[in-house]
Amino acid sequence: MRRLLLLLLGLLLLHQGRCFEFVIDGEWEDETQSDVRPQGRHKRAILTSEEQEDFEAIRGDDITVKSYKMESRITSRFAHTTVRTSVVNSATTAQSIGFNVQIPKRAFITNFTMNVNGIIFLGSVKEKTVARNLYAQARARGKAAGIVRANSQDMETFKTEVHVPPGSHIEFELHYQEMMQRKLGFYEHSLYLQPGRLVPQFQVDVYIYEPNGISTVETPNMLGSQFSDFIKVTSSKDKAHVVFKPNLQQQRKCENCSGSAVDGVFTVKYDVTRDSNAGELQVSDGHFVHFFAPSNLSPLPKNIVFVIDVSGSMWGVKMKQTVEAMQAILDDLTIDDHFSIVDFNHNVRCWNEELVQGSSIQVTDAKKYIQSIKPNGGTNINEALMRAVQMLVRASNQGLIDPRSVSMIILVSDGDPTVGEIKLSTIQKNVKRVMREEFSLFSLGIGFDVDYDFLERIAMENRGMAQRIYANHDAAEQLRAFYSQVSSPLLRRIAVQFPDDAVSDVTHNRFDKYFSGSELVVAGKVLPSESGVLTSFTTASAARLDITLQTEANTAELDMELAKQQHSFTGFARQMWAYITVKQLIAERSLAPTAAKKRKITQQIMSLAVEHQFVTPLTALLVESEDAKERLLADSPRDPKHGCCSGMTGAGGASASNGLAPRTIVYHPPPWVQMTTPAPPSQAEKGPEEWALPQQVNLVDNDPHFIVHLPTSNMDVCFNIDSKPGHILNLVSDAGAGVVVNGQLIGSKKLHKNHLSTYFGTISVYYQPDGLSVTVSPDSVSMTDGSNNHTFTWGATAEISQDGVRISIVKNSHVTVTMNNNIQVMVLLHRVWKKNPVSVDFLGIYIPHANQYSPLVHGLIGQFSREPEVSVHGVHEGVDPLKKEATMEVKGNQLLVTRGWQKDYRRDKRRGSNVYCWFIHNSGKGFIDGHYTDYIVPNLDSFLPTL
């Protein structure tokens, strides 16, 4: 969709001197007009195909375009784009020269300047009334002119025309800013290149700086095969530079052609490196931005009611493309999903009155039903939506759907209501009244006969989003792409919180859902603090899981790093906070329940937009000469077919409310003024805290050294197990409590002194009552319950709860697994220098002696929950004078033991603390029951057979 932002400027040469007159052409939107719009269909306001084909960035009959350059600086997902061009009027007469730029609809223009024969016009954003008053003063003298027109396409077109004498030199420069939105795992930055002629100095530069690292950069060639070799990408760990710089010959349509082949979209796609599921917290210039995009989580089950418009206007390509898309969408459903279909014209029909499982049989039947639809009649949107909501309510009341599942309605329509309730505001109220907090509504408007503003309002108000679908040959692909964005919900009820005294003016920080491949973004101001560290706490619900994640950021580090970067956008955090805030306020304004509330929000938008220089529906760009004698004006009026208020719910997630301040009642619009953010969870609730270190533990660490504490005898006994890499050793096996702890050995990189050391590379904790397995490796912590799989990295402190199991991860340190509140296992992470020629990353395991096992417990460590009788006598000098030797009597055996020490690494992972113990040789023979090979099990979840 393209919204036309047109700035017409007539510079009419009156004499040979520099005297210009600006002539008005057009009329302004009246801000005082009523917001009430007629309920009937609106006239289309789109560019004709001829206008689209004729679009040129630089327009004129006999002109020389000396240069055309576009530069984008993207820092932490926030882009500042500058478009510059230099033109000469080569004609022998005065003429109008046009400068046109297509920019993304979600972007805000921030400045525009011109240099016309040495007269410099500078832009500044002002409140619309202030700008108009200044403009009116100039207009009264015949000194300025401007016009803005709007239409309903995805892009905005900024247009300027300058009437100049022959030989004139004109330089145009436009700036705009936008936040990159992550969709389907990528951020996508698009620049529209349509110079319309050959340009001697033509260049596009995209500079990307992501402090946490760039994982991938792609440049899909959408300009044509002849340019494939001219798009160059240079990248490092955290920076990328994409340049497109074809020379004159390379720009030609053919070898001898005078026309330019550069005509299309220049696209850069990238994604960032993520250390953990806790997100990325960045602090710069007194502001913070928290990016949250977890992965490696099992999707939540879905309950979907598809509501499809089958009125007469859907006949032909619209219906054909909808049917094609629905075939693919229905195939995506799983047996865990529930769905139904409501189709409507003047009547409302249901494929099935109840939600059914997404089995292959039901999906096949639904596809046949969709194919049989014949569009005709009117449009009864109200009744169709009421029926869909009732279906979800009934299923929920009857307990037919998983309480942790995600329930949504997907509405596909191409027109305004014509049957039943046709008043849009009443339909909006009806839907809001019956929708439950846990339901979401997503609206897809096909073509331009539908009131998109209405679809956007009902979606935003009900925790969803809207999208325009173009009624052309790829409408099916557009529908499928939209569904892909919402088809894999990973989390529900997400809240990003900060300590009360650490931040202020926080943007929307509660979200109803998070979808795979997207991203949630929260920003705010950082309050002065002596600690120099900002901490965030994120809570969410996943499939059978409750999650608490913690991350932190140094408040000065990033600014120092940004100062070193040549092409970074140093003010990104401040501008991104303002961008998100203004977008959310505009969305809130569109839903304001009273005129007073709307006026209050309007003032807030204007204040922020002026401070941060954003051209919004409520501000205008005043462009004036340096002496302020010549003025022109551009603003962005309301488009009744698209709405002035494209809302923002936090990129990638359906928002839980429409205001910015968090509230205990998640789904109601909270007050904007004097925002505060809830305090982080209390110490008792927070979870991911350092585990209190029990004095009495049994442990296995290093390669692997076992230390068994015998409290009655007040001694520690040590032994090693000399097994092979790949073997799985049982440490605890308790069939009575349903608990298994196993460890799999890995080997060092090579022999050291003709010996291959072994370590625990994987620890598995299996809790049979819940069917839950936790697998810990030096790379990640994974958990599975047979149907759901979730993976967390060591990069963030976190707490995960599912049924009777709680997992606490302390960043890059250790993980504690607690079962039934009475059995606990701690796994300690050891990382070595990556280039170490011998050593590998490995794990240590610490098990409290106080664990409450059943009488059936066994295993290399579990067996010592029943302490054997041990006596040591005959202490004497050993072969090593520093190590005494003695005889130990245990389990009817007399063993030669050596006094020595091993390490407990809980307090000091680098050096460890010495634990003095009696060492038993031969892999614990005589001290453990049987032989160590009896403890080798086939799988990580295997119980130990009875010895």
C-alpha positions, -999 to +999 in steps of 0.1 A: +000+000+000+013+034-008+004+066+010+013+096-012+030+123+007+031+151-018+050+184-014+045+207-043+068+237-044+067+262-072+098+283-074+089+308-101+117+331-114+104+366-115+136+384-123+172+375-129+178+379-092+169+354-065+133+362-060+110+332-057+073+329-053+055+298-040+021+289-052-004+268-033-021+239-050-044+218-029-062+219+004-053+208+039-069+182+061-090+200+087-080+187+121-112+199+136-133+177+114-154+151+130-139+116+134-172+101+124-171+088+089-199+076+067-205+039+070-208+031+033-180+022+010-153+047+003-139+057-030-106+041-038-076+063-033-048+044-050-022+052-076-032+041-111-011+015-129+001+043-152+012+064-122+031+035-107+048+027-140+058+063-145+072+068-111+107+083-111+129+094-083+140+124-103+116+140-128+123+166-155+125+169-192+161+180-198+180+175-166+213+161-156+213+140-124+248+142-111+243+119-082+218+097-064+228+082-031+209+063-004+225+054+029+210+035+058+226+032+092+210+004+112+220+001+148+203-024+171+173-028+147+168+010+143+174+025+109+182+060+099+180+064+061+192+094+041+184+100+004+206+126-014+205+137-050+221+165-070+204+177-102+212+204-128+186+219-151+203+214-184+174+229-204+175+264-220+142+273-202+129+273-167+112+240-157+099+220-128+121+193-114+106+166-091+122+147-063+102+116-053+111+091-026+091+060-016+095+052+021+080+024+043+046+032+058+059+025+093+087+050+089+087+086+102+102+113+080+125+133+103+139+160+080+141+174+044+165+200+031+170+216-003+198+238-017+184+257-047+211+278-063+227+285-030+194+292-011+192+266+016+158+254+029+160+236+062+132+214+077+119+212+112+090+193+127+064+213+145+029+209+159+006+210+129-012+242+141+021+260+147+035+250+114+003+260+096+003+294+112+039+300+101+030+287+067-001+309+065+019+340+072+042+332+042+013+322+020-004+355+027+026+371+011+026+345-017+058+330-004+051+294+003+030+264-008+025+228+001+001+200-003-003+165+012-025+139-004-029+104+009-038+071-006-040+035+006-010+016-005+018+002+016+043+029+009+044+066+013+057+087-016+073+119-007+071+143-037+087+177-042+086+198-074+109+228-078+105+253-107+140+266-115+157+286-142+181+271-167+215+261-154+202+258-118+218+234-093+194+217-069+204+193-041+177+174-022+181+155+010+155+135+029+158+117+062+135+091+077+137+066+106+121+032+113+124+003+136+131-031+120+104-056+127+114-092+129+092-116+108+097-153+103+132-151+117+145-120+098+147-083+099+141-069+064+152-035+052+139-023+019+150+007-002+131+016-034+154+024-063+137+041-093+160+068-106+143+068-140+175+076-157+213+069-158+232+085-129+270+090-130+273+087-092+248+061-081+254+043-048+234+025-021+251+018+013+235-001+042+256-002+074+245-026+101+259-027+136+245-051+161+264-051+195+255-087+202+266-100+168+251-107+134+242-143+127+233-140+090+230-114+062+212-120+030+206-097+000+179-113-022+183-098-056+150-083-066+164-059-091+171-084-119+198-109-127+221-084-144+228-069-110+236-101-092+273-095-092+271-058-082+257-063-047+286-066-023+284-077+013+312-073+038+306-086+073+323-093+106+311-105+140+290-075+147+291-053+116+279-056+080+282-033+050+261-039+019+269-017-011+254-014-045+273+008-069+267+001-105+285+024-130+268+040-160+273+011-183+261-014-157+230+006-151+219+004-188+190-018-199+211-030-227+246-023-240+235+007-262+204+017-243+200+051-227+174+039-202+183+027-167+176-009-156+177+001-120+140-001-111+129-021-080+134-029-044+168-032-028+164-056+001+187-066+030+177-093+053+195-102+085+192-117+119+213-113+151+231-136+174+212-145+206+231-158+236+200-168+255+162-169+256+163-141+282+167-115+255+191-087+248+192-057+270+209-026+257+215+007+274+226+039+256+222+076+259+201+073+291+176+049+275+173+012+274+159-012+248+150-048+257+147-073+227+130-106+234+130-133+208+132-168+224+135-199+204+139-237+209+105-239+227+077-262+217+047-244+201+015-240+222-016-257+208-039-235+188-077-231+187-086-213+155-119-202+140-114-191+104-141-165+095-143-161+057-162-136+037-180-153+008-201-124-004-206-116-040-176-092-041-153-122-033-162-138-067-133-146-090-096-142-081-102-132-045-121-164-037-098-186-058-067-172-039-084-176-006-093-212-012-057-219-024-043-203+008-067-222+030-056-255+016-021-249+027-031-234+060-053-263+070-025-287+061-004-269+087-027-279+116-016-306+140-035-332+161-030-309+191-048-280+174-085-274+172-103-255+145-135-247+127-147-226+098-174-199+096-182-185+062-206-156+057-224-135+032-259-122+041-262-155+060-237-172+084-228-209+080-205-231+100-186-260+086-188-275+121-207-259+150-179-271+174-142-270+174-126-302+162-091-317+163-068-310+134-067-346+124-061-356+088-097-367+084-112-334+096-087-314+076-096-333+044-133-326+050-127-289+058-107-285+025-136-301+005-160-276+022-138-246+013-136-257-023-174-260-026-180-223-016-197-202-042-195-164-034-228-144-035-249-121-015-242-094+011-218-090+040-229-098+076-196-094+095-212-088+129-231-121+131-201-141+117-178-128+144-204-134+171-208-170+160-170-175+160-166-161+195-195-183+208-177-213+194-145-205+213-165-197+245-184-230+243-152-250+238-135-233+267-165-237+291-168-274+282-131-280+289-125-292+254-093-271+249-060-270+267-060-241+292-025-232+280-035-232+244-039-201+222-073-192+209-077-170+179-102-158+152-088-151+118-112-129+098-108-126+060-130-100+043-130-077+013-157-053+021-177-033+047-209-048+062-241-045+042-264-069+061-274-071+097-256-046+119-237-023+096-226+004+120-189-002+124-187+013+159-215-010+171-198-040+156-166-030+173-184-027+207-202-060+202-169-079+195-152-063+224-180-072+247-180-109+240-143-116+234-126-131+264-091-120+276-075-152+263-089-148+227-073-128+199-087-115+167-066-111+135-081-092+106-071-096+069-085-070+045-085-081+009-083-052-016-093-016-010-131-017-007-128-027+029-125-002+057-090-011+069-092+013+098-121-006+112-103-040+108-073-025+125-093-012+154-111-044+162-079-064+159-058-041+181-086-039+207-087-077+209-051-085+212-044-091+175-032-073+144-045-065+109-029-067+075-039-056+040-039-083+014-036-072-022-062-088-045-038-100-072-021-132-084-001-137-052-029-130-027-027-167-017+010-163-008+002-132+012-024-150+032-001-180+038+027-156+048+005-139+073-007-172+088+030-183+091+036-153+114+009-164+139+009-202+133+035-210+160+028-193+193+055-201+218+046-181+249+016-165+266+012-137+291+047-123+288+058-095+311+091-076+310+098-059+343+125-038+360+132-026+395+110+004+404+139+028+410+158+018+379+137+030+350+108+053+340+086+060+310+085+023+300+068+014+268+042-014+266+058-042+286+030-068+288+022-090+258-005-116+253+014-138+230+048-143+214+051-160+180+081-179+167+103-159+145+091-125+157+104-102+185+090-082+214+106-049+222+104-028+254+121+006+258+123+033+284+145+057+302+172+047+327+173+065+360+207+074+376+222+046+396+254+039+414+255+003+404+260+009+367+240-022+359+203-025+347+185-058+353+154-070+336+130-099+346+109-116+320+081-139+330+060-160+306+040-192+302+050-219+277+035-253+269+032-267+305+060-244+316+062-212+337+094-193+329+113-165+347+143-151+328+168-126+340+194-105+321+214-074+328+234-048+310+262-023+319+248+012+315+280+027+301+296-001+280+275+003+249+280+041+246+318+036+247+315+009+220+293+031+198+318+059+199+343+036+182+320+027+153+323+049+122+289+041+107+267+035+138+236+055+147+246+067+181+212+081+191+194+048+184+181+040+219+166+075+225+149+076+191+137+040+193+121+047+226+103+078+211+094+058+180+077+030+200+061+054+224+046+075+196+034+045+177+017+031+208+001+064+217-013+068+181-028+033+185-042+043+219-056+075+205-075+056+179-092+037+207-097+066+231-131+062+247-137+100+253-128+132+235-110+144+266-088+113+266-081+117+229-071+154+234-047+144+262-031+117+240-029+141+211-009+166+232+015+138+243+020+127+207+027+162+194+051+169+223+072+138+216+070+141+179+083+177+180+111+168+204+123+138+183+114+154+150+089+128+137+064+137+110+032+121+123-005+125+116-004+153+142+028+171+132+041+188+101+074+194+085+080+231+080+108+237+054+120+273+053+150+292+040+177+302+064+162+337+066+127+323+072+113+343+043+105+313+022+084+284+037+068+252+026+050+226+045+044+188+045+023+168+069+006+134+070-032+137+071-057+110+080-064+084+053-100+071+059-092+039+040-061+031+060-064+050+092-039+076+104-031+054+133-011+023+123-008+008+157+022-010+171+018-038+196+055-045+202+071-060+171+061-096+167+036-102+195-001-096+201-002-071+228-021-076+260-033-040+264-032-009+244-016+016+267+021+017+277+021+013+314+019-022+328-011-031+349-021-061+370-052-063+349-033-072+318-059-065+290-073-031+299-059+001+285-040+017+315-034+054+320-004+068+302+006+096+326+031+089+354+039+054+342+056+031+366+067-005+361+060-032+386+087-042+409+105-074+400+095-106+417+103-108+454+133-130+464+109-158+471+092-156+437+123-147+417+137-182+417+170-179+399+191-172+430+224-187+440+217-221+455+225-222+492+255-245+494+248-275+517+278-286+537+271-322+532+270-332+495+281-361+474+297-349+442+314-360+410+337-335+392+366-332+370+378-364+353+355-378+371+364-378+408+337-390+431+336-376+467+311-394+490+305-377+524+298-401+553+282-379+580+281-406+608+318-414+603+325-377+597+347-386+567+349-382+530+358-410+507+370-405+471+373-428+441+377-424+403+359-442+376+381-451+346+356-458+319+354-450+282+340-420+264+303-426+254+296-448+284+265-437+305+270-441+342+241-443+366+245-420+396+211-422+412+184-447+404+153-446+426+124-466+412+103-457+443+106-420+439+107-422+401+141-404+399+171-412+377+203-393+374+228-405+347+259-390+332+275-396+299+313-395+296+333-376+270+370-378+263+397-351+262+409-339+228+440-361+229+461-383+252+481-366+279+510-386+293+496-417+275+462-413+293+429-402+279+410-383+305+372-386+307+346-361+320+309-359+322+297-342+290+260-347+296+239-351+328+204-363+325+178-360+353+146-380+347+115-376+368+092-404+360+059-392+377+058-362+353+075-380+324+099-351+324+136-353+314+162-326+319+194-329+299+223-306+307+253-302+285+280-275+283+260-259+255+224-259+268+198-271+292+170-290+275+138-305+289+112-328+273+080-344+285+075-366+255+055-342+235+071-308+242+108-299+239+123-267+253+160-256+252+177-229+272+213-216+269+237-209+297+236-172+287+210-160+311+197-167+346+163-184+344+138-204+364+115-229+347+087-247+364+066-277+351+044-298+373+066-311+402+099-301+387+117-267+390+148-258+371+170-229+382+197-217+358+224-193+371+241-176+341+272-194+330+275-211+364+252-239+374+217-254+370+197-268+399+169-294+393+144-298+422+119-326+421+088-328+444+105-302+466+126-330+483+152-342+458+177-318+444+206-321+419+230-293+409+251-294+378+281-272+376+294-258+343+332-259+335+344-241+305+380-241+292+399-220+268+385-229+233+420-234+219+431-256+247+449-285+229+438-311+255+409-301+277+372-299+269+342-282+284+326-305+310+301-308+339+303-315+376+274-328+397+266-321+433+238-340+452+228-330+487+230-358+513+196-346+526+177-357+495+147-378+505+149-409+485+128-441+488+143-473+503+148-485+467+175-459+458+208-471+443+235-460+419+271-449+422+260-421+445+224-431+454+236-462+473+253-441+499+220-426+512+223-457+534+256-450+550+278-481+553+299-488+584+334-477+578+365-479+599+401-468+591+431-480+609+468-487+605+476-452+592+512-451+580+537-434+557+530-441+521+551-442+490+545-405+487+556-390+520+529-364+516+501-390+514+494-413+543+481-448+537+458-469+558+434-499+558+397-493+554+371-519+565+338-515+546+311-539+535+332-569+546+362-558+526+396-546+537+409-519+513+443-501+510+434-464+509+455-433+505+450-400+522+447-372+496+424-344+485+400-336+457+382-304+447+348-289+454+343-262+428+310-247+440+325-216+455+355-212+432+351-228+398+387-220+388+408-232+417+382-252+438+383-259+475+403-288+488+383-317+503+405-341+522+395-377+518+405-414+518+411-424+482+400-459+471+418-474+442+406-496+413+375-475+404+360-478+439+362-516+440+351-529+474+335-496+484+308-495+458+284-524+454+296-547+426+319-535+398+317-501+382+307-517+349+275-527+366+265-491+366+268-486+329+232-481+314+221-480+278+202-447+278+202-413+296+168-421+311+175-457+320+169-470+355+196-492+370+188-529+370+188-546+404+223-555+413 
